[in-house]
Amino acid sequence: MFNFLTGLLFVTALSPNTHVANCEAYVDNHPVKSDIMMQIVLKSYGYYGGNIDGKFGKISTKSLIKFQNNNNIEADGLVGPQTCNLLLNKNKIINIKTSKLNVEINNNVVDKYSQDIYDAQVVLKDLGLYTSTLDGINGPGTKRALKTFQSKSGLASDGVLGPLTKSALSKGKDSYVEPISNNTNETNETTSNQSTETTYGIDLRNYDPSKPCVNGFVDSNGIWVPDPCFKPVFVYRFGNTAQVNSQQELDAYLADRWSLEKEKTYVTIGRVKTQNYTDGVNSPVNGTVMPSNANNSIVIGVKNDNNVRARPQSGPQNADAVFEVLVEGGMTRFINIFYESDTSYHGPIRSARPTDPTVLRPLGGVLVASGATGGLIPEIVDMGVPVITDRRPDYFRISSRKAPHNLYADTVKLKSTAISRGYKKTVNPQPLFPWGDPNTNSWSSVNSVKLKFSSQTSITWRWNGASYVRTYYDAYKGSSSGNSHNWINQNGSSGQISFPTIISLFCEPYIHPLQLPSVKTVGEGRAIIMHGGKMLDAKWKRGSNLDPFHIVDNNGNTLFIPKGKPWISLVPSTYSPTFDN
């Protein structure tokens, strides 16, 4: 349910509407005089997934009919007394009043409702920065409030609700970079002529590794720089400045933060055991026997967008394995692994995230992405995973979609580019999982698993007798029902995403210093293996990012995974799976 249901929604009477013009006559204190308001109400219940534009056409009518059918009302697509009462009084949580909304339906631009803007307005109002109506419209008052918040948080004050601003808003006042009183007990003192209101922090613009190490200084912007030799591992935490109160606090902060550097500090466990597996014959990615013409020149992991505007994707159906990982906004993205297989049409390709190199490292793989948040790619490369970003002619853009959801690539060319750059193939890469031929008769009979990545995104895999087919729910789609998740190729042929083996690894979530949601892939956690309509409930273990994923029982004994193309979900351990027998 959308957050705006608990607040007030203000709309005006627009041009005459055949669907809702008389709805206010049926329900006291709920004057709904516009089709746009009816779209908002239907969207709030998860029935309408289109634009809030006041154009009550086929999609809107279909949504209304679905609502009527589900509530045992005559499904005529019209808003009569029964429909009105149920729509507007359901759970008694909607309070709608009339006011002005800057919407013109006939010929002019429509200012559309945005759930992201509404959520931002709620936070801004709590912070005392926004005093107008909670309407989900990005008007002048909202933009002014965003600029004020951005300024307080050390971000570019542009009034745009981008990823960094969303991340900072989630922390409220904790994101503020404000002057703090300088205590005379602080280890690092300012100069005598400096104001007692001083910000201690690291100004990354002043970071210069060539300078000799000193105790610190106050720069021209009044920012205390404790040590110019300090490596800024939390680049761009809040714009150019990372807030700390003292060198001691800085040390404590860094010690407590998880980063890719931390992924390298664990002690490796080593190679997994396998069963009926031969190096150079079986694929390390999925355990199957590779064809004689396999293009196994190098392992590449290509990022795949999973935004609503990126579906259906091209690539998962061709990959040897797919990893699904959490990103911002509660959404997910895919890492499509290519070793023996290729495709000339993979996309849309999006940017790298901290989890990506951790799954490619044991394979000696190369990460392919459109780019990354500033400071992340050097971290990835430092881990030992090369990165190929937006490069012509390996990459190309298609005309049928809008940027940034239209970047595609040819994996044959990408592998060739990787080799030409000197990225060497690991000779017989170690198996990524303990591939084997287990007796699945001892496994539980389970037909489906539902995996929740966030409150916005959940995935269901259901056995159809031959493979597991994928359906999804995400809040951005505006539907509470399962949606078939399809792939499409260059020729327009399509089908539902399906895989013979589903591996779900439940990992501890964390926020990377670049403010990117991620999960830890070293340590241990629950593992769910689905194959042939059966389920194995086990554990995964990994000592460092050099390790493959060990699958073990409660006594630490290796459990083999059936060979076959796997879909691997790295699920935050804060959510538990649900099953259907």
Stockholm file with secondary structure:
# STOCKHOLM 1.0

chainA/1-581         MFNFLTGLLFVTALSPNTHVANCEAYVDNHPVKSDIMMQIVLKSYGYYGGNIDGKFGKISTKSLIKFQNNNNIEADGLVGPQTCNLLLNKNKIINIKTSKLNVEINNNVVDKYSQDIYDAQVVLKDLGLYTSTLDGINGPGTKRALKTFQSKSGLASDGVLGPLTKSALSKGKDSYVEPISNNTNETNETTSNQSTETTYGIDLRNYDPSKPCVNGFVDSNGIWVPDPCFKPVFVYRFGNTAQVNSQQELDAYLADRWSLEKEKTYVTIGRVKTQNYTDGVNSPVNGTVMPSNANNSIVIGVKNDNNVRARPQSGPQNADAVFEVLVEGGMTRFINIFYESDTSYHGPIRSARPTDPTVLRPLGGVLVASGATGGLIPEIVDMGVPVITDRRPDYFRISSRKAPHNLYADTVKLKSTAISRGYKKTVNPQPLFPWGDPNTNSWSSVNSVKLKFSSQTSITWRWNGASYVRTYYDAYKGSSSGNSHNWINQNGSSGQISFPTIISLFCEPYIHPLQLPSVKTVGEGRAIIMHGGKMLDAKWKRGSNLDPFHIVDNNGNTLFIPKGKPWISLVPSTYSPTFDN
#=GR chainA/1-581 SS CCGGGGSEEEECCCSCCTTTTTGGGTSTTCCCCCHHHHHHHHHHTTCCCSCCSSCCCHHHHHHHHHHHHHTTCCCSSSCCHHHHHHHHHGGGCCEEEECCCCBCCSSSCBCCCCHHHHHHHHHHHHTTSCCSCCCSCCCHHHHHHHHHHHHHTTSCCSCCCCHHHHHHHTTGGGGCCCCEECCTTCSSCCCTTSCSEEEEEEEGGGCCTTSCCCSCEECTTSEEESCTTCCCTTTTTBTTEEECSSHHHHHHHHHHCCCHHHHTSSCCCCCCCCSSCCTTTBCTTTCCBCCTTCCCSCCEEEEECCSGGGCSBBSTTTCSEEEEEECGGGCEEEEEEESSCCCSCBBCCCCCCTHHHHHHGGGTCEEECSCCSTTHHHHHHHHTCCEECSCTTTEEECTTSCTTSCEEECHHHHHHHHHHTTCCCCSSCCCSSCEECCCGGGSEECCEEEEESSSSEEEEEEECSSSEEEEEEEGGGTCSSCEECEEECTTSCEEECEESEEEEEEECEEEETTTEEEECCSEEEEEEEEETTEEEEEEEEESSTTSCCEEECTTSCBCCEESSCEEEEEEETTSCCEEEC
#=GC SS_cons         CCGGGGSEEEECCCSCCTTTTTGGGTSTTCCCCCHHHHHHHHHHTTCCCSCCSSCCCHHHHHHHHHHHHHTTCCCSSSCCHHHHHHHHHGGGCCEEEECCCCBCCSSSCBCCCCHHHHHHHHHHHHTTSCCSCCCSCCCHHHHHHHHHHHHHTTSCCSCCCCHHHHHHHTTGGGGCCCCEECCTTCSSCCCTTSCSEEEEEEEGGGCCTTSCCCSCEECTTSEEESCTTCCCTTTTTBTTEEECSSHHHHHHHHHHCCCHHHHTSSCCCCCCCCSSCCTTTBCTTTCCBCCTTCCCSCCEEEEECCSGGGCSBBSTTTCSEEEEEECGGGCEEEEEEESSCCCSCBBCCCCCCTHHHHHHGGGTCEEECSCCSTTHHHHHHHHTCCEECSCTTTEEECTTSCTTSCEEECHHHHHHHHHHTTCCCCSSCCCSSCEECCCGGGSEECCEEEEESSSSEEEEEEECSSSEEEEEEEGGGTCSSCEECEEECTTSCEEECEESEEEEEEECEEEETTTEEEECCSEEEEEEEEETTEEEEEEEEESSTTSCCEEECTTSCBCCEESSCEEEEEEETTSCCEEEC
//
